[in-house]
Amino acid sequence: MSNISEITAANTGAALEANKTQSATKPGNYGKTVGKPQLSEAGAKYYEELKKKYSGMDFVLVSKDMKEVAKQNASSYGNANRMVVLIDEEKIERMATDENYRAKYEGLIAKAQSQMPQLKSVMANQPGVKTIGMQVNDNGTASFFAVMSKSNQDMTEKLAAKRAEKKAAEKAEAKKEAKKEQMEKLREGHLDKSDKVPDDDEDYVILQADSVEELVKKIENYNFSLRADSVQTPYEKSIGQSIDFKG
């Protein structure tokens, strides 16, 4: 009989502890977020301390289910003057209680912060850089990314204007066709709420690297290829790039 009482008491205690933990973990005002992250009281307190410690960086808290897609939205939470740091709720919770784990990952952030002068120099001297950031990975490493403008005002202005004019004309024609299709659907009574005129394409590309040095090199190579494209005629760019099978 005493054994049953002991088991019941143990189960009750475990349930109370679980409920206590669950109630301690709740949505909060964490600043910039991706998804719907939730931190415990200890996690939230540590996260605020982390942001203050590295106040020169822009932290973005990521929910555990959004880790894979966080970087794809980099252009929406970027800062032209400070490095973006993507870090997920699971790491923050463990960093709040595990000193060795905290030291390891804070080391990654501190190293990235020490390289900010180099990155600011790149952003000042390399055209088209909109955002530079880092993501703290699950395997104890950090990866880096740069959001780059697809078109560059510092490149050949005349060619850029022609490209913009052609792109605008193509988009206008596409929207015209889309609106025409909408009107036809409306007349036929088949217009769905999800049907809409397509939005303009995002005018950026995201470069990714395993180190700051590799990212800098990729930014330089990207701008070099952009400059090369801007000074070549369509005929020059076609040489060696494609084969005409029309005969």
N, C-alpha and C positions, 0 to 999 in steps of 0.2 A: 504494500500500500504506500509505503514511504517512497519507493522508487517511482511510482506513478506521480506522486506529488512533486518529486524533484524534477521529473521530465516536464510536467505541466508548467512548473515555475520557470524552468529553463526556456521553454518555448515562448511563454508569455514575455520573458525578459528580452528574448531575441526579437519578438514582434515589436515591442516598445522601442527597442533600439533602432529597428528598421524604419519605423514610423518617424522617429526623431530625426534620422538622417534624411529621410525623404522630405520632411517638412522644412529642414534646414536648407535644402537645395531648391531654389526658386528663381524665376526670372528677375533680373535687376537692370539698373541703368549702368551698362558697362561701356558706354561710348559707342564707337563704331563696331558693328557686328555683321557677321554673315550667318544666316540661319537664325535659330532661336536658342542661343547658348544659355545654360543655367549653371550657376556656381553656388557652392555651399557658402556659409558665412566666412569660413576660414579662407576659402578660395577667392572670394570677392575681396576680402581684406588684402590678401597677398597680391592680387592683380592690381589693385590701386597702388600698392607700394612699388610694384614692378614698373608701372607706368611713370611714377614719380622719379624712380631711380634712373630711368632712361628717358627722361622727358624730352630729349631732342629727337625722339622717334615717334612715329604715328602707329599705335597699336590697334589691331583689329581682332576682336575675339570671334573665333569660328566654332560653331557647334560641331559635334563629332560626326554628324551625318553629312556635313558640307565640306569636309577637308579636301576632297578630290576636286571640287569645283571652285574653291575659293580664289585661286589665281586667275581663273577665267574672267572674274569680275573685277580685276585689278584696276581697270580704268575708272571705275565708279567711286573708289575710295582713295584715290591717289593724292599725293601731296608733292608739288613740284620742288619743295625746299627741304623736305625731311623724308627719311626712309620709312616705308610702310613695313610693319612687322605683323605677319599673319601667324597667330598662335591659337590652338584649339583649347576648348574647355577641359579636356582630359589631362593635358599637360599642365595646365594651371593648377588643377586640383592636386596633382602629384607633386608639383614643385612647391606647393604650399606646405607639404608635410614631410617630404623626403629631401634632406639636406644635400646628399650626393647628387640626386637627380636635378635639384635646383641649381647646384653649382655648375653642372655640366651644360645645362641649357642656357643659363645666364651667361656662361662663357661664350656661347655662340653669339648671343645678342651683343655682348660687350665687344667682341671682335668685329662684328659688323659695324658697330657704332664708331670704332676706332678708324674704320676705312671710309667714313663719311666724307672727310676732306677730299679724298681721291675721287669719290663719286660726285661730289659737288662740282669739282673741276671738270669732270666728264660732262655733266649736265650743262655747265656753262659754255663749254667749248665744242660739244657735239650737238648739232641741231636736231630737233625733232623728239628729244627725250621729254616725255610727259610725267612719268613716274618711275621711281626705282624702289624696289622692295625686297623683302626676304620672307621666306616661309620656314617655320620650324618644323622639321620632319619627324616622323615616328622612329626613324633608325638612328637618332642621335646626331643628325647632320642638319645643315640649313641649305636651302636652295635660294637662288636669287632670280629676280625678274626685272625687266624694264618694259614699260609701255611706250612704244614708239609711234610717232605720227607717220602715216603712210606717205603723205605729201610734205614737202619741205619748202618753206618760203625762201630759205637761203639757197636753194637750188635754182636752176634756170627759170626765171620768172615767166618768160614768154611761153615756154613749153608747159609750165604749170597752168597757165591761164587757158591754154588750148585744151589740156586734159580736163580741166574743170568745166570748160564750156561743153565739151563732148559728153562728159559724165552727166552734166545737168540736163542736156538734151535727151540722153538715154533715159534718165530717171523720169523726166517729164512725159516722155512717150510711154514709159511703163505705167506711170500713174494714170495717164489718159486711158490706156487700154484696161487697167484695173477698174476705173470708174465706169467705163463703158460696159464691162462685164457685170458690175454691180447693178447697173440700171437694167440690164437684160434680166438678171435674176429677180430683181424687184418686180418687174413687169410680170414675170412668170410665177411669182409667188414662192420662189425657192431661195430667197436670200437668208443665209444663216447668220446668227449673231457673231460667229467667229470670223466671218468674212470681213476683211478690211483692206484698205489700200496699204501696200507694203511700206514700211518705214525705210528711211535712208540707211545704207550700210554704215556700220561704225568705221570711222576713218583712222584705225590704229591697228598695230600688230604687237603681240607680246613675245619678247625674247626671254628665254629661260637658260640658266646656267647653274653649275654646281659651286662656283666661287665668284668672288667679286672680280678677280682678274679675268676669268673667262667671260663674264658679263660685259666688262669693258671692251674686250676684244670683239665680242659679237656686235656691240653697238657700233664700233668703228667699222667693222666689215659691212654691217647693214647700211650705214650711211655712204660707204664707198660704192657699194653696188647701186644705191639710189642715185648717186652722182653719175656713175657710169651710164645708167639708163637715160639720164637726162641729157647727155651730150651725144648720144647715138641717134642716128636717124632710124626710122622703122626698117629701112632696107638693111642698114648695118647690123641691127639687132637680129634680123632674120637669117643672116649668113651663119651657117654652121649650127643653127638652132632648130631648124625644121626642114623637112623634105616635102616638096610639092609632088603629090601623086596624081595630080590632074592630067599631067602630060601635055 
